């Protein structure tokens, strides 16, 4: 068991409370950042060219990639947005618990810096600067023995999971025009709620595969040491 397990008793309830409080709209901006990161990451992984991001004041966002409009790559890229915050949140909690808090915080610093190169509107810089600032604060706190990186992984991980799940529920209930599933329905003529379910199953599957593979690689390395 992680020796700082008691911090979960403080920061997991705090992270959950934030997502059901008036601060939800503020948290939603950060959830949108990693929603768009999901689109971009999968798009680049599948060989598409990333043109840029936009983050808007109404908490929506847009990622532009170059690909065939009706191809499998475009569908996979469209699917990646909503699962991304949940996946990142769970993995943030997991790797923080496993003792990789500093590496996890650096992931957020590097990701924010890389996304900043592709932001195409001025407002979009604000959430990225805040994410980078909070990450830097966590690393700075570590130098004073405050366990800033571990607190960061617990709080940010919880907020991303909770806000990502809330977004899934809202998407399933309201099916807003212009959403990812609305565009997928337009491309494939398959119902929107079907795509919501596929997104959720994909998120669970990716989390399981990632944790399993990391543990397998870690065990393999230890067997040769």
Helices and strands as residue ranges (DSSP letters): H 6-19, H 24-45, E 49-55, E 61-66, H 72-97, H 101-116, H 124-142, H 148-174, H 180-188, H 192-223
